[in-house]
């Protein structure tokens, strides 16, 4: 049976979004559809499933590029529970480079998500939001972890950099909304061993060995110095500017809590214990959510335990 050509996320009807939000084969795409259906900001994107041929990939890439008015697209991969070793997506490439880069992922049985490009070097704010509860109906916890200008979501989601600021909100009833009082927000500034210079250096090292290497911007044994030179030559100076992360996060904390509560209510798994999503504010002040992750389904190692819990709950 022929596979239909993918359509941009922002062109899907409410019924199509609802169907996509129920399809657990592709968790990232599933939650992007859920976010879009809830009218939360999410990048325009399209899903390429295994089985799409190079011609279909080219057609989809050009269609999305035309819809978003760009000559470059971001590549992400999707494919159910993830092993610890998988393609580290999120980098942006010219449209002409998309088909060969997508081919290997599709051949491995993973789906490819093409998305409108972002500049991961100039973000104003990056927040990892985590919602926890021991069981349905029990009080839980909201945690917001943030990094400021020049950092990106992968710095937090892949666990490689400590946040600059953390906010906790305890005794959250995820079933019944209550607006938090100002004195309930617990804000702490996280100290990175070695200070901000050490955190920045770790960011530069990751850029050199992963992001810039994947994009072909550096070659050989590149390090933090190569990444710093590359950023400065292009005027991407946000990482080296003052970091007013505490104030930026505090201004958005209440709205982020409201969005987190909304997402928790909309989560298809009613027995969830841990949910997480990431939020970015770009240099042009646009903001987006990325994925909504159910911790029980994130990695393959967690799948048996998750299956047992679902069986007991059924």
Secondary structure as UniProt FT lines:
FT   HELIX           9..11
FT   HELIX           14..20
FT   TURN            21..22
FT   TURN            24..25
FT   HELIX           27..37
FT   TURN            38..39
FT   STRAND          45..48
FT   TURN            50..51
FT   HELIX           54..68
FT   STRAND          72..78
FT   STRAND          91..94
FT   HELIX           95..107
FT   TURN            108..109
FT   STRAND          111..116
FT   TURN            120..121
FT   STRAND          125..133
FT   TURN            136..137
FT   STRAND          140..147
FT   TURN            149..150
FT   HELIX           153..157
FT   TURN            158..159
FT   STRAND          165..172
FT   TURN            174..175
FT   HELIX           182..184
FT   STRAND          186..189
FT   TURN            193..194
FT   HELIX           195..206
FT   HELIX           207..211
FT   HELIX           212..214
FT   TURN            215..216
FT   HELIX           224..233
FT   TURN            234..235
FT   HELIX           238..240
FT   HELIX           245..266
FT   TURN            270..271
FT   STRAND          274..281
FT   TURN            283..284
FT   STRAND          287..294
FT   HELIX           295..297
FT   HELIX           300..313
//
